[in-house]
């Protein structure tokens, strides 16, 4: 009788292991070949450039010698988030967008450093490569934090600053002066990335879920599966140590536009007054019925105040 029970227990145990292995195999999400991704998302071979000791995917468009604008995207995103804005602005401006190291089509940083200080080195190298002593900076989410940190450290390089739903203040999981604990789910993304889970996560960035088309989801899903990107995402999270932003913001000399979707579910619009109090020269524009990425959700409506601000 005991032997029968033991056999049954072993059978159940083996069945459970088989089910777990089967689920793991079913959910396993391998990287996509870089050549395949470049075929889909690289507009020109020359958009892959070597700067500051690493390779960067960069779109440099518009008339050289025209007023320059540099666009910096957010966490897990890519330069494609700016496509509509860049296409419109490039008619009269020299517009540069780039994938942060280890995101989009930019391979992981050769240095392994994903700090804001390292991105500032890359940004200076991009400007020097383009022959730009000064430019307007536009940053969304962590791109906003990178932009105001750069403007505080290098005021002579920034003419005007646009912060679109910027990151910088404490939030759940991110405490000033401490590296965050990387959630287990984020660690698991190395191996598993269910498309429905990604869609659910992306949905938080849009006030209108109908804007989040299958094409947009596919772009995010493809590019996050570029070789090394998921590991770089985790490294970037581990290396993010926030500091109270007021001191940095007070050192920003450039006139600043603070642009925020009123229905932002990623970084709350209630943060806007804190930025407005800390920045020396700021104008705030709130966008009704828009979320965290207004440049995607309503390109024309969100770009209008930006163009007016930059032209003023």
Backbone torsions as a table, in degrees:
resi	resn	phi	psi	omega
1	UNK	NA	-45.1	178.7
2	UNK	-61.0	-38.8	-179.8
3	UNK	-64.2	-39.3	179.0
4	UNK	-62.6	-44.9	178.7
5	UNK	-61.8	-42.1	179.2
6	UNK	-61.7	-42.1	178.7
7	UNK	-62.7	-41.3	180.0
8	UNK	-65.0	-42.5	179.1
9	UNK	-62.4	-43.2	178.1
10	UNK	-62.9	-39.0	179.0
11	UNK	-62.8	-47.0	-179.6
12	UNK	-63.5	-43.6	179.6
13	UNK	-60.4	-47.4	179.9
14	UNK	-64.0	-36.2	178.2
15	UNK	-64.4	-42.8	178.6
16	UNK	-62.3	-43.2	178.2
17	UNK	-61.5	-42.4	-179.6
18	UNK	-63.2	-41.4	179.4
19	UNK	-64.1	-44.7	-180.0
20	UNK	-63.5	-41.6	178.2
21	UNK	-65.6	-40.2	178.8
22	UNK	-63.1	-41.9	177.9
23	UNK	-64.0	-40.9	179.1
24	UNK	-62.3	-42.7	178.8
25	UNK	-65.1	-39.7	-178.5
26	UNK	-66.5	-35.6	-177.5
27	UNK	-89.9	-12.2	-177.5
28	UNK	-57.8	128.5	-176.3
29	UNK	-120.7	98.1	-176.8
30	UNK	-74.0	161.5	171.8
31	UNK	-63.5	156.0	173.0
32	UNK	-97.2	148.5	179.0
33	UNK	-61.5	137.5	-179.0
34	UNK	-59.2	-38.0	-179.8
35	UNK	-61.5	-38.4	178.7
36	UNK	-65.0	-43.7	-179.4
37	UNK	-67.5	-39.4	178.5
38	UNK	-65.9	-34.0	176.7
39	UNK	-63.0	-31.7	-178.9
40	UNK	-87.3	-38.0	-165.0
41	UNK	-122.7	-4.3	177.9
42	UNK	-93.6	113.3	-176.4
43	UNK	-70.8	-39.7	-179.1
44	UNK	-141.6	141.1	177.5
45	UNK	-55.9	-34.3	-178.5
46	UNK	-71.6	-3.6	179.3
47	UNK	-78.1	-8.3	172.5
48	UNK	-95.9	115.1	-173.4
49	UNK	-128.3	156.2	176.9
50	UNK	-100.1	119.5	177.8
51	UNK	-140.5	141.6	174.2
52	UNK	50.8	35.9	174.8
53	UNK	80.5	13.3	177.0
54	UNK	-146.2	172.0	-179.6
55	UNK	-100.6	135.0	-177.8
56	UNK	-127.9	136.2	170.6
57	UNK	-86.6	121.7	-171.7
58	UNK	-140.9	137.4	172.9
59	UNK	-110.9	117.1	-178.8
60	UNK	-113.7	105.4	-172.1
61	UNK	-129.9	161.2	176.3
62	UNK	93.4	169.2	-175.8
63	UNK	-69.0	126.6	174.8
64	UNK	-67.1	140.5	-175.9
65	UNK	94.1	-14.7	175.3
66	UNK	-78.8	164.7	175.8
67	UNK	-52.6	134.6	-172.0
68	UNK	-99.2	141.9	177.1
69	UNK	-133.1	135.1	176.2
70	UNK	-118.9	130.8	-174.8
71	UNK	-109.4	130.4	-176.8
72	UNK	-123.8	119.4	-175.0
73	UNK	-84.1	180.0	-176.2
74	UNK	-100.6	-174.0	-176.1
75	UNK	-63.4	130.6	177.9
76	UNK	74.8	2.7	-176.6
77	UNK	-101.6	-160.6	-179.5
78	UNK	-158.5	175.3	179.7
79	UNK	-62.5	-17.2	-179.0
80	UNK	-64.7	-20.8	178.1
81	UNK	-61.6	-23.6	-177.8
82	UNK	-97.6	4.9	-170.1
83	UNK	-53.3	-47.6	-177.0
84	UNK	-65.6	-44.5	178.5
85	UNK	-63.8	-44.0	-176.6
86	UNK	-64.5	-42.1	179.6
87	UNK	-60.2	-41.4	-178.8
88	UNK	-72.4	-44.2	-175.9
89	UNK	-71.0	-29.2	-175.5
90	UNK	-68.6	-9.2	176.1
91	UNK	-67.0	-30.1	-176.6
92	UNK	-130.8	-2.9	-176.3
93	UNK	-131.6	157.2	172.6
94	UNK	-88.2	107.7	-170.2
95	UNK	-117.1	125.9	179.1
96	UNK	-118.6	127.6	169.2
97	UNK	-122.5	154.3	179.6
98	UNK	-152.3	152.3	174.2
99	UNK	-82.0	127.5	173.8
100	UNK	-57.3	151.0	-179.6
101	UNK	-54.5	133.0	179.5
102	UNK	77.7	15.5	175.8
103	UNK	-134.9	154.9	-178.1
104	UNK	58.2	-130.0	178.4
105	UNK	-98.5	6.0	173.3
106	UNK	-81.8	120.6	178.1
107	UNK	-62.3	165.3	174.6
108	UNK	-52.5	144.4	-178.6
109	UNK	-60.1	131.6	-178.6
110	UNK	-62.0	-23.4	-179.9
111	UNK	-85.4	-17.4	-175.0
112	UNK	76.7	6.2	-177.6
113	UNK	-98.9	120.8	-179.7
114	UNK	-118.4	23.8	179.7
115	UNK	-74.5	162.7	175.7
116	UNK	-63.1	-32.4	178.1
117	UNK	-61.9	-41.0	179.1
118	UNK	-66.7	-40.7	178.3
119	UNK	-63.8	-35.0	177.1
120	UNK	-62.1	-40.0	176.2
121	UNK	-59.9	-43.6	-179.5
122	UNK	-66.4	-40.3	-179.9
123	UNK	-63.4	-42.4	176.2
124	UNK	-62.1	-41.9	179.6
125	UNK	-64.3	-38.3	177.2
126	UNK	-63.8	-44.6	179.5
127	UNK	-64.0	-44.0	-179.9
128	UNK	-63.6	-40.0	179.5
129	UNK	-61.3	-36.7	-178.6
130	UNK	-87.2	-0.8	179.9
131	UNK	73.7	30.9	-176.5
132	UNK	-107.1	114.7	172.8
133	UNK	-76.6	-32.4	-175.4
134	UNK	-144.5	149.5	178.9
135	UNK	-153.3	163.5	168.1
136	UNK	-83.6	138.9	178.4
137	UNK	-111.7	135.7	174.4
138	UNK	-127.1	124.2	-179.3
139	UNK	-133.7	140.0	178.9
140	UNK	-113.7	132.9	174.9
141	UNK	61.3	-122.9	177.9
142	UNK	-66.3	-22.8	173.7
143	UNK	-64.3	-31.7	174.5
144	UNK	-67.0	-42.8	177.6
145	UNK	-62.1	-43.1	177.5
146	UNK	-61.0	-40.6	-177.0
147	UNK	-66.6	-46.4	-178.1
148	UNK	-74.2	-28.7	174.7
149	UNK	-65.4	-41.8	178.0
150	UNK	-65.4	-43.7	-178.6
151	UNK	-63.0	-33.2	178.2
152	UNK	-71.4	-37.5	-176.8
153	UNK	-83.4	-29.7	-175.4
154	UNK	-132.3	64.4	-175.1
155	UNK	-60.4	-27.8	-178.4
156	UNK	-71.0	-15.0	-177.7
157	UNK	-95.9	-6.1	-173.6
158	UNK	-121.0	120.5	177.5
159	UNK	-83.8	-55.9	176.7
160	UNK	-135.7	157.8	-173.8
161	UNK	-130.0	133.1	174.9
162	UNK	-122.5	120.9	179.6
163	UNK	-110.2	115.7	-178.2
164	UNK	-104.3	106.3	-178.9
165	UNK	46.3	58.6	-171.2
166	UNK	-72.0	149.9	170.5
167	UNK	-89.3	156.1	176.6
168	UNK	161.0	-34.0	179.3
169	UNK	-86.7	159.8	177.8
170	UNK	-55.8	147.2	175.6
171	UNK	-151.3	167.8	-179.2
172	UNK	-52.4	123.9	-179.1
173	UNK	93.3	-12.7	-179.3
174	UNK	-127.0	108.3	-178.7
175	UNK	-113.0	140.0	-178.9
176	UNK	-54.6	133.5	174.0
177	UNK	79.4	3.9	-177.3
178	UNK	-129.9	136.4	171.7
179	UNK	-70.4	138.4	-176.0
180	UNK	-75.3	156.0	169.1
181	UNK	-78.4	125.3	179.8
182	UNK	-78.1	121.4	-178.4
183	UNK	-60.3	151.5	-179.6
184	UNK	-59.4	-38.0	179.6
185	UNK	-61.4	-39.1	178.5
186	UNK	-66.1	-39.7	176.6
187	UNK	-60.3	-38.3	-177.3
188	UNK	-68.9	-19.0	-179.3
189	UNK	-62.8	-17.9	175.1
190	UNK	-56.0	-32.8	-171.1
191	UNK	-115.9	-32.2	-174.4
192	UNK	-127.0	130.4	175.6
193	UNK	-144.2	78.8	178.1
194	UNK	-61.9	129.8	-178.8
195	UNK	-57.5	-42.0	178.1
196	UNK	-59.7	-35.4	177.9
197	UNK	-66.4	-41.0	177.3
198	UNK	-63.8	-43.2	178.8
199	UNK	-59.2	-43.0	179.3
200	UNK	-62.1	-42.8	179.6
201	UNK	-65.7	-44.3	179.9
202	UNK	-64.1	-31.5	-177.1
203	UNK	-57.9	-26.1	179.4
204	UNK	-65.7	-22.2	-174.4
205	UNK	-82.8	-9.4	-174.1
206	UNK	-120.1	133.0	174.1
207	UNK	-72.2	-36.4	178.6
208	UNK	-106.8	107.1	-177.2
209	UNK	-62.8	-20.1	-179.7
210	UNK	-69.4	-19.2	178.3
211	UNK	-70.5	-29.3	-176.9
212	UNK	-78.1	84.3	-176.3
213	UNK	-75.4	165.7	174.8
214	UNK	-60.1	-32.4	179.3
215	UNK	-65.0	-42.6	178.8
216	UNK	-64.9	-45.4	179.3
217	UNK	-60.9	-42.4	-179.9
218	UNK	-62.6	-39.0	179.7
219	UNK	-63.2	-48.5	178.1
220	UNK	-62.2	-42.7	-177.0
221	UNK	-64.6	-39.2	179.1
222	UNK	-69.1	-49.6	-171.6
223	UNK	-71.6	-28.0	176.4
224	UNK	-73.0	-13.1	177.0
225	UNK	-99.1	12.1	172.4
226	UNK	-65.6	146.1	-177.0
227	UNK	-54.2	124.6	176.1
228	UNK	86.4	-8.9	-174.1
229	UNK	-67.9	-44.1	-177.2
230	UNK	-65.1	-38.9	176.2
231	UNK	-64.5	-39.7	179.3
232	UNK	-66.7	-36.4	176.4
233	UNK	-59.3	-45.3	-180.0
234	UNK	-66.0	-41.9	177.6
235	UNK	-61.5	-40.9	179.6
236	UNK	-63.3	-41.2	177.7
237	UNK	-61.7	-45.8	-178.7
238	UNK	-61.7	-31.4	-174.8
239	UNK	-93.8	1.8	180.0
240	UNK	-83.3	110.0	176.3
241	UNK	-121.7	105.3	-177.5
242	UNK	-74.8	149.4	171.2
243	UNK	-121.7	153.0	176.2
244	UNK	-53.6	122.6	-169.2
245	UNK	-77.1	-12.7	-172.8
246	UNK	-58.6	-40.2	-179.3
247	UNK	-63.5	-42.2	178.0
248	UNK	-66.0	-46.2	-177.3
249	UNK	-61.8	-35.3	-179.8
250	UNK	-66.9	-21.1	-179.3
251	UNK	-92.0	2.0	178.6
252	UNK	-80.3	113.7	179.9
253	UNK	-85.6	-25.6	-173.3
254	UNK	-70.2	138.5	170.2
255	UNK	-55.4	138.3	-170.4
256	UNK	-127.2	136.3	170.6
257	UNK	-106.1	125.0	176.5
258	UNK	-103.1	113.9	-175.0
259	UNK	-115.5	126.5	-173.5
260	UNK	-144.7	133.0	171.8
261	UNK	-74.0	130.7	-176.3
262	UNK	-66.7	-20.0	-179.3
263	UNK	-110.1	31.4	178.7
264	UNK	-66.9	117.2	179.3
265	UNK	-99.0	1.1	-180.0
266	UNK	-97.9	-55.7	173.9
267	UNK	-123.2	115.9	-169.5
268	UNK	-65.8	143.5	178.4
269	UNK	-64.7	-16.2	176.6
270	UNK	-63.9	-14.7	174.5
271	UNK	-74.3	-20.3	-173.4
272	UNK	-56.3	-45.3	-179.9
273	UNK	-60.5	-31.4	178.5
274	UNK	-64.9	-42.3	176.4
275	UNK	-64.2	-43.6	-176.7
276	UNK	-62.8	-35.6	178.3
277	UNK	-70.8	-33.1	-173.6
278	UNK	-85.8	-28.5	-176.6
279	UNK	-82.0	133.9	-176.5
280	UNK	-66.6	-35.5	-174.1
281	UNK	-138.3	95.9	-170.9
282	UNK	-139.0	144.7	170.9
283	UNK	-123.7	135.6	-178.1
284	UNK	-111.0	131.4	174.6
285	UNK	-126.4	121.2	176.7
286	UNK	-100.8	139.3	-175.2
287	UNK	-110.3	109.3	178.3
288	UNK	-63.7	147.2	174.7
289	UNK	58.9	32.9	175.6
290	UNK	-133.1	154.2	-177.3
291	UNK	-107.4	-138.2	-169.4
292	UNK	-79.5	-23.0	-177.1
293	UNK	-124.1	68.8	-177.1
294	UNK	-60.8	-24.2	178.1
295	UNK	-65.4	-22.7	174.7
296	UNK	-96.2	-39.8	-171.6
297	UNK	-74.3	-36.0	179.0
298	UNK	-149.9	74.2	-172.5
299	UNK	-55.9	-45.4	-176.6
300	UNK	-67.4	-47.6	-176.0
301	UNK	-67.3	-37.6	-178.0
302	UNK	-79.3	-28.5	-179.1
303	UNK	-76.0	-28.3	-176.0
304	UNK	-53.5	-51.7	178.5
305	UNK	-66.6	-27.7	178.0
306	UNK	-67.3	-47.6	-179.9
307	UNK	-63.3	-39.2	178.1
308	UNK	-64.2	-39.6	180.0
309	UNK	-67.5	-44.8	-178.6
310	UNK	-67.7	-30.2	-178.7
311	UNK	-81.2	-19.1	-175.3
312	UNK	-74.3	NA	NA
